[in-house]
Every structure is written in structure tokens, then in C-alpha cells.
Amino acid sequence: MIGSGTQEPASEEEPVASALRVSPVEGPSDLELMQGIQDEKPEALELLYDRYNGIVKALILRVIHNEAEAEDLLQEIFMEIWNQAKNFSAAKGKPLGWMVTLARRRAIDGLRKKQAYLRAGERLQNETEQQPNAWVHNTTEDEISFGDTRVLVRKVINTLPEAQQQAIDLAFFRGLSQREIAAKTNTPLGTVKTRLELGLKKLYDGLKEVRDEL
Amino acid sequence: MSFEEFQNQARLYVIGALERDETEEFEEARKEFGESADRFIAQCYDLHEAFALSLQPKKSSEALKQRLMSMVRERKS
């Protein structure tokens, strides 16, 4: 195992992404909006949608690479947010984290269900070869700016070696297991494990530090 | 499994990168470490939020929003 000594669990006052609030917005907090959705107030969902549809769609697109399918899935995901809001618990995490977890699962499930997994893998292979830093350099003009948060997150990601970024990208955005990543990248399994462990630890620690910069 | 090893595995667990046998071992360790383990795992899920925030947001169509809200209001009524 890789690490620099046993650590006690971080305290509740030190969540990794406590500072990674998008929150340039005024109005109700994310938590208040989730409570509104739990109370079946459509206007709460509308506000949450306005606030985060761009982020959720970007995540879906990163997984399935198809605009029309991404829009369909985005609609399904926000319907699921509406239907499953009662399962959200602030004690277990933040609204955006919950939504992202849900969206990622749906996007990866969608990818597998339509049996395009292998084809997507081939696309990924090409994409990775052509654009190894796609994760961190995928800017286009028609995008919404969320200010410093993304810049700071990317700053942390950019500190990772490219191979670690790729391994994390394949695991998180493609839902690949370590063995699948090893096969996909023609890399020994042990090396993949090391890349993931080191990369995720650096990200986790780096994102904590970001909090101090905001 | 030491707590340090558990932490390394937890970060893999939340992104679904553990193999089945590793997941079983991880779940055993999770029980062993109790609340500390659950607290750490909850914090690891913040990585999901960070990964999403690392992406450039993509606008969705206004028509989609209207369709969604129409479905929500229909379902409510």
C-alpha cells in the first residue's frame, strides 16, 4: 500500500470539497433547494436545474460523448432527483455531491445498457492518444464560467502526472475497474493500482489545500 | 488492513475502481473501523463533486428545461 504514514480520519470540519462551492449564486442554498424538492416544490427543482444543469450535462457528456443522448439523460437524471429527493440526507453529504454521484451512475449505466461500451472504449483509446490531457483541457467557447472553483480544481489535477490523470479519468468517467484499465492501457495491474492510489491521495490532499485558497 | 490502507482503498471504492475481492475485504475493514470509516468514506465522495467541477459546464437547451418542468408539474398534480 502506498502512503506516508497512518492518518486519523479527517475531522468533519475538514471535508475535501468544503471550499469547492460553485456558489456564485444568490438566493436559496443548495440544501434549501433540496428541502424544497423534498417538499415537492417544482420551483425548487427549477432553481437547482438552472444552477447545475451545465455541470451535470458536462459530466454526462464526458461519459457518453453524445449530445442528444446527454440531453435525454439529463432530463432523466433531474426527474430522478425529483423522485428520489427523499433519499437525500444532508448528514451523508452535500446536494451537488449527491447529484453528481447519481448522474455518474446513470451515465455509466446508460453507456453499458446501450451496449456501446466497447465502441466507446475504442473511441476513448483514440481520444486518449490524440488528446492525452482531455480531462483538463477540454474548453470550448460556448461554455459557462463558474469562476475560480474550476481553475483551482484543475490546478490540483494538473499537479498529477499524466498517467495518474488518465487512470483516474478511466475509473471515474468510464467506470472501468483496475483490471479493465490495465487491459485498456496495456499497463501492468500493479502499476494501475499504484497510479490510482497515488493520484487519488494527491487529489484528496490537494483539494483540502484548495479550501485555504478560497 | 491498517487505517492507512483502508483510506487508500476508500478512495478507490468511491470511484468504483475496486475489484470484487477487494471490495469484500474493504467492507470487512469498514465494519472493523466503524464510524471513522464511514466518516472517511463520506468525505471521499466529495471527490465526485470535485471531478464534476473540473469540467467546463455545458449549456442544455431551454426546451429540455421546459419539458422537464412540465413533467414534474404533471406528476405533482
Interface residues (C-beta under 8 A of the other chain):
Chain A: M1 I2 G3 G5 T6 Q7 E8 P9 A10 E12 E14 P15 V16 A17 S18 L20 V22 E40 P42 L45 E46 Y49 D50 N53 G54 I55 V56 K57 A58 L59 L61 R62 A70 E71 L74 Q75 F78 M79 W82 K92 G93 K94 L96 G97 V100 T101 A103 R104 W135 V136 N138 T139 T140 D142 E143 I144 F146 T149 R150 V153 R154 V156 I157 I168 A171 F172 F173 G175 L176 S177 Q178 R179 I181 L196 E197 L200 K201 L203 Y204 L207
Chain B: S2 F3 E4 E5 Q7 N8 R11 L12 I15 G16 A17 L18 E19 S36 A37 R39 F40 A42 Q43 C44 Y45 D46 L47 H48 E49 A50 F51 A52 L53 S54 L55 Q56 P57 K58 K59 S60 S61 L64 K65 R67 L68 M69 M71 V72 R73 R75 K76
